[in-house]
Amino acid sequence: MGAADAVPGVSGGTVAFITGIYEQLIESIRHINPSLLLLWYRLGFKAAWQKIDGSFLLTLLAGIISSIVLLAHVVSYLLEQQPVLLSAFFFGLVSASVLVIYSEIEQRNWKTTLGLFVGVVVMMLVNQLMPTLDTAKPLHVFIAGTVAICAMILPGISGSFLLLVMGVYGGIMHAVKELQLMTMLWFSAGCITGILSFSQVLSLLFHRFRQMTLALLTGVLIGSLSQIWPWRQVVSYKIDSLGKSAAIAHDNLLPTAYEQLTGMSAQLVPALILMVLGFSLVWFFNQQSEK
């Protein structure tokens, strides 16, 4: 999840869903609320820890944080040096995720079809609705964390992509690599606020409108595929808080057109291999989660 969240266009929530831990994650987070303190006071720490499935959350959080810290340099390098191959791998992951989540929909009717369509439209509008923020301002960093974490726990919506659209992706990644504690603390505070509040909404949706929610998430995933298509030409930039240009809009191309317009190799064979590998990994995880 940490590695996926570090890549614009890919969601850690997608990884959670395809590995079968998504609803467990949402329910665990949902129980972190003021009533937990009362339970702790009455029955002790052990009861409160079991209520939130603390061992699960702690292990998962440790994995996410260590992955982000350790892979920040690797992901940055791959995004700059091998964007086609990195995108190809995640395109395979997300493509398989669409089939996995769609297979969870038991009631396929006009309502779920409408929900799927709405999900696709939402993803098409996402980059039009995000504000421009500045990592030099603590409040902006807090808001960025709140928005990004909500996206990160939703399959298909990339928190990193939203950070890119808001113009703070470079600043946040720089803060992680340089261990700028104040920026990281403000961002973390926003993440905590966002995830504790949004998990309540997600839990409600899954309990009361499960089929429609799954359809909506499937549509969001389908819409996200256009953002991680490997062969793209940049058509729009945004200047981030570090003064660097960040691509936020692309034209998707066929491999042959990509080579003609960019003068770069499409790396078609290795890209297709990585697509298949990503697809196969998701399929494998899904089979294991069913067991």
Backbone hydrogen bonds in HBPLUS format (Angstrom, degrees):
<---DONOR---> <-ACCEPTOR-->    atom                        ^
c    i                          cat <-CA-CA->   ^        H-A-AA   ^      H-
h    n   atom  resd res      DA  || num        DHA   H-A  angle D-A-AA Bond
n    s   type  num  typ     dist DA aas  dist angle  dist       angle   num
A0005-ASP N   A0001-MET O   2.88 MM   4  6.03 158.2  1.92 148.8 154.9     1
A0006-ALA N   A0002-GLY O   3.20 MM   4  6.35 132.3  2.44 138.1 149.0     2
A0006-ALA N   A0003-ALA O   3.30 MM   3  5.31 137.0  2.50  94.2 105.6     3
A0007-VAL N   A0004-ALA O   3.10 MM   3  5.47 160.3  2.14 111.5 117.7     4
A0010-VAL N   A0007-VAL O   3.15 MM   3  5.76 165.2  2.17 142.8 143.3     5
A0014-THR N   A0011-SER O   3.12 MM   3  5.32 136.3  2.32  99.2 110.0     6
A0016-ALA N   A0012-GLY O   3.01 MM   4  6.37 156.4  2.06 149.3 156.1     7
A0013-GLY N   A0152-MET O   2.67 MM 139  5.61 119.1  2.04 152.4 166.4     8
A0017-PHE N   A0013-GLY O   2.94 MM   4  6.13 150.1  2.03 142.5 150.3     9
A0018-ILE N   A0014-THR O   2.97 MM   4  6.24 165.8  1.99 155.6 158.4    10
A0019-THR N   A0015-VAL O   3.07 MM   4  6.12 134.9  2.28 142.3 152.9    11
A0021-ILE N   A0016-ALA O   3.04 MM   5  5.40 149.2  2.13 165.6 164.2    12
A0020-GLY N   A0017-PHE O   3.13 MM   3  5.26 160.1  2.17 104.6 110.1    13
A0025-LEU N   A0021-ILE O   2.89 MM   4  6.04 150.1  1.98 151.6 160.1    14
A0026-ILE N   A0022-TYR O   3.00 MM   4  6.37 159.6  2.04 153.0 158.1    15
A0027-GLU N   A0023-GLU O   2.96 MM   4  6.08 165.2  1.98 148.4 152.4    16
A0028-SER N   A0024-GLN O   2.98 MM   4  6.07 155.3  2.05 143.3 150.2    17
A0029-ILE N   A0025-LEU O   3.05 MM   4  6.26 164.8  2.08 152.4 155.9    18
A0030-ARG N   A0026-ILE O   2.90 MM   4  6.04 152.8  1.98 145.5 154.0    19
A0031-HIS N   A0027-GLU O   3.33 MM   4  6.52 141.2  2.49 142.1 148.7    20
A0032-ILE N   A0029-ILE O   3.00 MM   3  5.49 163.5  2.03 115.9 121.2    21
A0036-LEU N   A0033-ASN O   2.89 MM   3  5.61 155.2  1.95 124.4 131.9    22
A0037-LEU N   A0034-PRO O   3.11 MM   3  5.63 137.6  2.30 110.9 120.1    23
A0039-LEU N   A0035-SER O   3.03 MM   4  6.36 155.9  2.09 147.3 153.7    24
A0040-TRP N   A0036-LEU O   2.90 MM   4  6.15 155.0  1.97 145.5 152.6    25
A0041-TYR N   A0037-LEU O   2.93 MM   4  6.17 153.4  2.00 143.6 150.7    26
A0042-ARG N   A0038-LEU O   2.95 MM   4  6.19 153.8  2.01 148.7 155.5    27
A0043-LEU N   A0039-LEU O   2.83 MM   4  5.79 171.8  1.84 157.2 159.8    28
A0044-GLY N   A0040-TRP O   2.83 MM   4  4.48 135.3  2.03 118.1 126.8    29
A0048-ALA N   A0044-GLY O   3.38 MM   4  6.72 160.6  2.42 147.7 153.0    30
A0049-TRP N   A0045-PHE O   2.81 MM   4  6.02 158.7  1.85 157.2 163.8    31
A0050-GLN N   A0046-LYS O   2.99 MM   4  6.19 155.2  2.06 146.0 152.1    32
A0051-LYS N   A0047-ALA O   2.96 MM   4  6.12 145.5  2.08 140.8 150.7    33
A0052-ILE N   A0048-ALA O   3.27 MM   4  6.59 151.9  2.35 148.9 153.2    34
A0054-GLY N   A0049-TRP O   2.82 MM   5  4.96 174.2  1.82 156.0 157.0    35
A0053-ASP N   A0050-GLN O   3.13 MM   3  4.79 153.4  2.20  95.5 103.5    36
A0056-PHE N   A0053-ASP O   3.09 MM   3  5.60 121.3  2.45 112.7 125.7    37
A0057-LEU N   A0053-ASP O   3.12 MM   4  6.45 163.2  2.15 153.0 158.1    38
A0058-LEU N   A0054-GLY O   2.81 MM   4  5.89 166.5  1.83 155.4 159.3    39
A0059-THR N   A0055-SER O   3.06 MM   4  6.07 163.2  2.09 142.9 147.7    40
A0060-LEU N   A0056-PHE O   3.01 MM   4  6.14 165.0  2.03 150.9 155.5    41
A0061-LEU N   A0057-LEU O   2.82 MM   4  5.93 164.6  1.84 151.5 156.3    42
A0062-ALA N   A0058-LEU O   2.93 MM   4  6.04 157.5  1.98 145.3 151.6    43
A0063-GLY N   A0059-THR O   3.05 MM   4  6.28 154.4  2.11 144.9 151.6    44
A0064-ILE N   A0060-LEU O   2.94 MM   4  6.24 158.6  1.98 152.3 158.0    45
A0065-ILE N   A0061-LEU O   2.92 MM   4  6.08 175.9  1.92 157.6 158.7    46
A0066-SER N   A0062-ALA O   3.00 MM   4  5.97 165.0  2.02 145.3 150.3    47
A0067-SER N   A0063-GLY O   2.97 MM   4  5.93 150.7  2.06 139.4 147.9    48
A0068-ILE N   A0064-ILE O   2.95 MM   4  6.18 161.8  1.98 151.9 156.4    49
A0069-VAL N   A0065-ILE O   2.96 MM   4  6.17 169.4  1.97 156.2 159.0    50
A0070-LEU N   A0066-SER O   2.86 MM   4  5.83 165.4  1.88 146.2 151.3    51
A0071-LEU N   A0067-SER O   2.77 MM   4  5.54 151.3  1.85 142.9 151.3    52
A0072-ALA N   A0068-ILE O   3.03 MM   4  5.53 117.6  2.43 134.3 142.6    53
A0075-VAL N   A0071-LEU O   2.73 MM   4  5.80 176.7  1.73 164.3 164.8    54
A0076-SER N   A0072-ALA O   3.05 MM   4  6.08 160.1  2.09 140.6 146.8    55
A0077-TYR N   A0073-HIS O   2.94 MM   4  6.10 154.6  2.00 144.3 151.3    56
A0078-LEU N   A0074-VAL O   2.89 MM   4  6.19 163.5  1.92 154.1 158.2    57
A0079-LEU N   A0075-VAL O   2.84 MM   4  6.01 159.4  1.89 154.4 160.0    58
A0080-GLU N   A0076-SER O   3.17 MM   4  6.32 144.4  2.30 139.0 147.5    59
A0080-GLU N   A0077-TYR O   3.16 MM   3  5.25 124.2  2.49  95.3 109.2    60
A0081-GLN N   A0077-TYR O   2.74 MM   4  5.86 164.0  1.76 158.0 163.3    61
A0082-GLN N   A0078-LEU O   2.78 MM   4  4.84 147.0  1.88 123.8 134.8    62
A0086-LEU N   A0082-GLN O   3.06 MM   4  6.20 165.8  2.08 158.4 162.8    63
A0087-SER N   A0083-PRO O   2.96 MM   4  5.94 162.3  1.99 143.3 148.8    64
A0088-ALA N   A0084-VAL O   2.89 MM   4  6.01 150.0  1.98 143.5 152.6    65
A0089-PHE N   A0085-LEU O   3.11 MM   4  6.32 158.9  2.16 146.8 150.6    66
A0090-PHE N   A0086-LEU O   3.22 MM   4  6.53 167.2  2.23 150.6 153.4    67
A0091-PHE N   A0087-SER O   2.73 MM   4  5.86 141.2  1.88 145.7 157.7    68
A0092-GLY N   A0088-ALA O   3.08 MM   4  6.35 153.3  2.15 146.7 152.0    69
A0093-LEU N   A0089-PHE O   3.13 MM   4  6.51 153.3  2.21 142.0 149.6    70
A0094-VAL N   A0090-PHE O   2.92 MM   4  6.11 171.2  1.93 152.4 153.4    71
A0095-SER N   A0091-PHE O   2.90 MM   4  5.96 156.6  1.96 145.5 152.7    72
A0096-ALA N   A0092-GLY O   3.18 MM   4  6.30 164.4  2.21 147.2 150.3    73
A0097-SER N   A0093-LEU O   3.02 MM   4  6.24 145.3  2.15 140.0 150.7    74
A0098-VAL N   A0094-VAL O   2.99 MM   4  6.31 142.8  2.13 149.3 157.2    75
A0100-VAL N   A0096-ALA O   2.98 MM   4  6.28 156.9  2.03 150.1 157.3    76
A0101-ILE N   A0097-SER O   2.91 MM   4  6.07 173.9  1.91 156.6 157.2    77
A0102-TYR N   A0098-VAL O   2.93 MM   4  5.98 158.6  1.98 145.9 153.0    78
A0103-SER N   A0099-LEU O   2.96 MM   4  6.02 146.0  2.08 140.6 148.9    79
A0104-GLU N   A0101-ILE O   2.99 MM   3  5.20 145.5  2.11 103.0 113.6    80
A0105-ILE N   A0102-TYR O   3.09 MM   3  5.46 155.8  2.15 108.8 116.1    81
A0113-THR N   A0109-ASN O   2.96 MM   4  6.17 154.1  2.03 152.1 160.5    82
A0114-LEU N   A0110-TRP O   2.91 MM   4  6.00 149.9  2.00 136.8 144.4    83
A0115-GLY N   A0111-LYS O   2.92 MM   4  6.23 154.3  1.98 144.7 152.3    84
A0116-LEU N   A0112-THR O   2.90 MM   4  6.11 153.3  1.97 144.4 150.9    85
A0117-PHE N   A0113-THR O   3.01 MM   4  6.27 156.6  2.07 145.0 151.0    86
A0118-VAL N   A0114-LEU O   2.88 MM   4  6.16 158.1  1.93 152.2 158.2    87
A0119-GLY N   A0115-GLY O   3.01 MM   4  6.25 152.6  2.09 144.9 152.0    88
A0120-VAL N   A0116-LEU O   3.16 MM   4  6.53 152.4  2.24 146.6 153.1    89
A0121-VAL N   A0117-PHE O   3.04 MM   4  6.36 161.9  2.08 152.7 157.3    90
A0122-VAL N   A0118-VAL O   2.85 MM   4  6.08 158.7  1.90 153.1 159.1    91
A0123-MET N   A0119-GLY O   3.21 MM   4  6.46 159.5  2.25 146.5 150.4    92
A0124-MET N   A0120-VAL O   3.17 MM   4  6.47 141.6  2.32 141.2 151.9    93
A0124-MET N   A0121-VAL O   3.03 MM   3  5.02 122.7  2.37  95.0 110.3    94
A0125-LEU N   A0121-VAL O   3.07 MM   4  6.37 134.1  2.29 145.2 157.5    95
A0125-LEU N   A0122-VAL O   3.08 MM   3  5.19 133.6  2.30  98.2 110.9    96
A0126-VAL N   A0122-VAL O   3.03 MM   4  6.11 123.5  2.37 144.8 159.8    97
A0128-GLN N   A0125-LEU O   2.92 MM   3  5.32 150.7  2.01 114.0 123.6    98
A0129-LEU N   A0126-VAL O   3.08 MM   3  5.51 155.6  2.14 113.5 120.5    99
A0133-LEU N   A0166-MET O   2.81 MM  33  5.58 171.8  1.82 156.5 155.2   100
A0137-LYS N   A0134-ASP O   3.08 MM   3  5.79 167.3  2.10 120.3 124.4   101
A0140-HIS N   A0137-LYS O   3.00 MM   3  5.36 120.4  2.37 108.2 122.7   102
A0141-VAL N   A0137-LYS O   3.10 MM   4  6.47 152.1  2.18 152.1 160.7   103
A0142-PHE N   A0138-PRO O   2.91 MM   4  6.20 154.0  1.98 150.7 158.0   104
A0143-ILE N   A0139-LEU O   2.92 MM   4  6.21 161.2  1.96 150.5 155.0   105
A0144-ALA N   A0140-HIS O   2.88 MM   4  6.06 158.4  1.93 146.0 152.4   106
A0145-GLY N   A0141-VAL O   2.98 MM   4  6.21 153.9  2.04 145.1 151.6   107
A0146-THR N   A0142-PHE O   3.00 MM   4  6.29 156.0  2.06 149.1 155.7   108
A0147-VAL N   A0143-ILE O   2.97 MM   4  6.22 165.6  1.99 157.9 160.4   109
A0148-ALA N   A0144-ALA O   2.88 MM   4  5.90 165.5  1.90 149.7 154.6   110
A0149-ILE N   A0145-GLY O   3.03 MM   4  5.99 166.0  2.05 146.7 150.2   111
A0151-ALA N   A0147-VAL O   3.24 MM   4  6.56 152.4  2.32 146.2 153.6   112
A0152-MET N   A0148-ALA O   2.79 MM   4  6.03 151.3  1.87 149.3 158.8   113
A0153-ILE N   A0149-ILE O   3.20 MM   4  6.38 141.9  2.35 145.5 151.1   114
A0154-LEU N   A0151-ALA O   3.03 MM   3  5.14 156.5  2.08 105.4 112.8   115
A0157-ILE N   A0154-LEU O   3.33 MM   3  5.78 152.4  2.41 124.3 132.2   116
A0162-LEU N   A0158-SER O   3.15 MM   4  6.46 155.4  2.21 144.2 150.1   117
A0163-LEU N   A0159-GLY O   2.96 MM   4  6.25 150.5  2.04 145.2 153.8   118
A0164-LEU N   A0160-SER O   2.92 MM   4  6.18 146.0  2.03 141.0 150.7   119
A0165-VAL N   A0161-PHE O   2.88 MM   4  6.22 155.2  1.94 149.5 155.8   120
A0166-MET N   A0162-LEU O   2.86 MM   4  6.07 151.2  1.94 145.4 153.4   121
A0168-VAL N   A0163-LEU O   2.93 MM   5  5.36 154.5  2.00 160.2 157.8   122
A0169-TYR N   A0163-LEU O   3.17 MM   6  4.70 127.4  2.46 112.2 106.5   123
A0167-GLY N   A0164-LEU O   3.09 MM   3  5.10 152.1  2.17  99.4 107.9   124
A0241-SER N   A0167-GLY O   2.97 MM  74  6.20 136.1  2.17 166.9 170.3   125
A0172-ILE N   A0168-VAL O   2.91 MM   4  6.09 159.5  1.95 158.5 163.2   126
A0173-MET N   A0169-TYR O   2.96 MM   4  6.14 171.3  1.97 157.5 160.0   127
A0174-HIS N   A0170-GLY O   2.92 MM   4  5.97 150.7  2.00 141.0 149.7   128
A0175-ALA N   A0171-GLY O   2.95 MM   4  6.12 148.4  2.05 138.3 146.8   129
A0176-VAL N   A0172-ILE O   3.00 MM   4  6.32 149.6  2.09 148.2 156.2   130
A0177-LYS N   A0173-MET O   2.98 MM   4  6.22 165.3  2.00 150.2 153.8   131
A0178-GLU N   A0174-HIS O   2.87 MM   4  5.95 153.7  1.94 147.8 155.2   132
A0179-LEU N   A0175-ALA O   2.85 MM   4  5.52 103.7  2.45 129.2 143.9   133
A0180-GLN N   A0175-ALA O   2.88 MM   5  4.82 158.3  1.93 136.2 143.4   134
A0179-LEU N   A0176-VAL O   3.31 MM   3  5.00 155.5  2.38  94.4 101.4   135
A0184-MET N   A0180-GLN O   3.06 MM   4  6.25 162.3  2.09 155.1 160.7   136
A0185-LEU N   A0181-LEU O   2.76 MM   4  5.93 148.8  1.86 149.8 158.5   137
A0186-TRP N   A0182-MET O   2.99 MM   4  6.24 165.4  2.02 153.4 156.1   138
A0187-PHE N   A0183-THR O   2.98 MM   4  6.13 160.8  2.02 147.4 153.4   139
A0188-SER N   A0184-MET O   2.85 MM   4  5.93 155.5  1.91 141.4 148.8   140
A0189-ALA N   A0185-LEU O   2.87 MM   4  6.06 153.5  1.94 147.1 154.1   141
A0190-GLY N   A0186-TRP O   3.08 MM   4  6.34 154.2  2.14 144.3 150.6   142
A0191-CYS N   A0187-PHE O   2.94 MM   4  6.24 153.0  2.01 146.5 154.6   143
A0192-ILE N   A0188-SER O   2.87 MM   4  6.13 159.9  1.91 153.0 157.5   144
A0193-THR N   A0189-ALA O   3.02 MM   4  6.20 166.5  2.04 148.2 152.0   145
A0194-GLY N   A0190-GLY O   2.91 MM   4  6.03 164.5  1.94 149.0 153.7   146
A0195-ILE N   A0191-CYS O   2.89 MM   4  6.01 168.3  1.91 154.1 157.1   147
A0196-LEU N   A0192-ILE O   3.08 MM   4  6.07 161.0  2.12 148.4 153.3   148
A0197-SER N   A0193-THR O   3.28 MM   4  6.35 156.7  2.34 144.3 149.9   149
A0198-PHE N   A0194-GLY O   2.87 MM   4  5.85 164.2  1.89 151.7 157.2   150
A0199-SER N   A0195-ILE O   3.04 MM   4  5.71 148.8  2.14 133.8 140.8   151
A0201-VAL N   A0198-PHE O   3.08 MM   3  5.15 116.6  2.50  96.7 111.4   152
A0202-LEU N   A0198-PHE O   2.98 MM   4  6.32 165.0  2.00 157.1 160.6   153
A0203-SER N   A0199-SER O   2.92 MM   4  6.00 161.7  1.96 145.3 150.3   154
A0204-LEU N   A0200-GLN O   3.10 MM   4  6.27 158.4  2.15 143.1 148.7   155
A0205-LEU N   A0201-VAL O   2.97 MM   4  6.26 158.6  2.02 151.3 157.3   156
A0206-PHE N   A0202-LEU O   2.93 MM   4  6.18 159.3  1.97 153.6 158.7   157
A0207-HIS N   A0203-SER O   3.00 MM   4  6.16 150.3  2.09 146.5 154.5   158
A0208-ARG N   A0204-LEU O   2.95 MM   4  6.02 160.1  1.99 153.0 157.9   159
A0209-PHE N   A0205-LEU O   2.75 MM   4  5.08 146.3  1.86 132.2 143.5   160
A0213-THR N   A0209-PHE O   2.88 MM   4  5.97 157.3  1.93 157.9 165.4   161
A0214-LEU N   A0210-ARG O   2.94 MM   4  6.15 160.1  1.97 154.4 159.2   162
A0215-ALA N   A0211-GLN O   3.01 MM   4  6.23 154.0  2.08 143.8 151.2   163
A0216-LEU N   A0212-MET O   2.89 MM   4  6.11 157.0  1.94 147.3 153.5   164
A0217-LEU N   A0213-THR O   2.92 MM   4  6.16 159.8  1.96 150.1 155.5   165
A0218-THR N   A0214-LEU O   2.90 MM   4  6.10 149.4  1.99 143.5 152.1   166
A0219-GLY N   A0215-ALA O   3.02 MM   4  6.32 156.2  2.08 147.5 153.3   167
A0220-VAL N   A0216-LEU O   2.95 MM   4  6.26 151.8  2.03 145.8 154.1   168
A0221-LEU N   A0217-LEU O   2.93 MM   4  6.19 156.1  1.99 147.3 153.1   169
A0222-ILE N   A0218-THR O   2.96 MM   4  6.28 159.1  2.01 149.8 155.3   170
A0223-GLY N   A0219-GLY O   2.92 MM   4  6.15 161.4  1.95 149.8 154.9   171
A0224-SER N   A0220-VAL O   2.93 MM   4  6.15 137.9  2.11 140.8 152.7   172
A0224-SER N   A0221-LEU O   3.08 MM   3  5.00 123.3  2.42  91.5 106.4   173
A0225-LEU N   A0222-ILE O   3.22 MM   3  5.49 147.3  2.34 103.4 112.3   174
A0227-GLN N   A0224-SER O   2.96 MM   3  5.37 143.2  2.10 109.6 120.3   175
A0228-ILE N   A0225-LEU O   3.22 MM   3  5.44 145.5  2.35 102.3 111.6   176
A0253-LEU N   A0231-TRP O   2.83 MM  22  5.49 173.4  1.83 159.9 157.8   177
A0233-GLN N   A0251-ASP O   2.89 MM  18  5.17 154.0  1.96 142.9 151.5   178
A0251-ASP N   A0233-GLN O   2.80 MM  18  5.17 157.9  1.84 146.4 152.8   179
A0235-VAL N   A0249-ALA O   2.93 MM  14  5.66 174.7  1.93 139.5 141.1   180
A0236-SER N   A0249-ALA O   3.33 MM  13  4.90 141.3  2.49 137.3 128.2   181
A0248-ILE N   A0236-SER O   3.00 MM  12  5.84 165.3  2.02 143.6 148.2   182
A0238-LYS N   A0246-ALA O   2.77 MM   8  5.17 140.6  1.93 135.5 148.4   183
A0246-ALA N   A0238-LYS O   2.72 MM   8  5.17 150.2  1.80 142.2 152.6   184
A0240-ASP N   A0244-LYS O   2.80 MM   4  5.52 167.0  1.82 164.2 162.3   185
A0243-GLY N   A0240-ASP O   2.96 MM   3  5.36 161.7  1.99 115.9 120.1   186
A0258-TYR N   A0254-LEU O   2.83 MM   4  6.05 153.4  1.90 159.2 168.3   187
A0259-GLU N   A0255-PRO O   3.09 MM   4  6.38 154.7  2.16 147.2 152.0   188
A0260-GLN N   A0256-THR O   3.09 MM   4  6.37 155.0  2.16 144.7 151.7   189
A0261-LEU N   A0257-ALA O   2.89 MM   4  6.01 163.4  1.92 154.3 157.8   190
A0262-THR N   A0258-TYR O   2.94 MM   4  5.79 156.9  2.00 146.4 152.7   191
A0263-GLY N   A0259-GLU O   2.90 MM   4  4.99 137.6  2.08 123.0 133.2   192
A0271-ALA N   A0267-GLN O   2.93 MM   4  5.91 153.4  2.01 155.4 164.2   193
A0272-LEU N   A0268-LEU O   2.90 MM   4  6.06 158.7  1.94 152.3 157.3   194
A0273-ILE N   A0269-VAL O   3.00 MM   4  6.25 156.8  2.06 152.2 159.0   195
A0274-LEU N   A0270-PRO O   2.97 MM   4  6.17 156.7  2.03 145.0 150.6   196
A0275-MET N   A0271-ALA O   2.90 MM   4  6.18 147.6  2.01 144.6 154.2   197
A0276-VAL N   A0272-LEU O   2.99 MM   4  6.23 165.5  2.01 150.7 153.4   198
A0277-LEU N   A0273-ILE O   2.90 MM   4  6.14 152.4  1.97 143.8 152.4   199
A0278-GLY N   A0274-LEU O   2.85 MM   4  6.03 162.8  1.88 148.0 151.9   200
A0279-PHE N   A0275-MET O   2.89 MM   4  6.14 162.9  1.92 153.2 158.2   201
A0280-SER N   A0276-VAL O   2.82 MM   4  5.95 158.6  1.86 147.4 153.8   202
A0281-LEU N   A0277-LEU O   2.93 MM   4  6.13 152.6  2.00 149.1 156.0   203
A0282-VAL N   A0278-GLY O   3.25 MM   4  6.52 161.1  2.29 148.2 151.7   204
A0283-TRP N   A0279-PHE O   3.06 MM   4  6.32 161.2  2.09 148.6 154.3   205
A0284-PHE N   A0280-SER O   2.83 MM   4  6.03 155.1  1.89 148.7 155.6   206
A0285-PHE N   A0281-LEU O   2.89 MM   4  6.15 166.2  1.91 153.0 156.3   207
A0286-ASN N   A0282-VAL O   2.88 MM   4  6.07 157.9  1.93 151.2 157.4   208
A0287-GLN N   A0283-TRP O   3.02 MM   4  6.24 155.5  2.08 145.0 151.1   209
A0288-GLN N   A0284-PHE O   2.98 MM   4  6.26 156.2  2.03 151.9 158.7   210
A0289-SER N   A0285-PHE O   2.86 MM   4  6.09 153.6  1.93 148.7 156.0   211
A0290-GLU N   A0286-ASN O   3.08 MM   4  6.27 146.0  2.20 143.9 152.0   212
A0291-LYS N   A0288-GLN O   3.08 MM   3  5.18 131.8  2.33  96.1 109.2   213
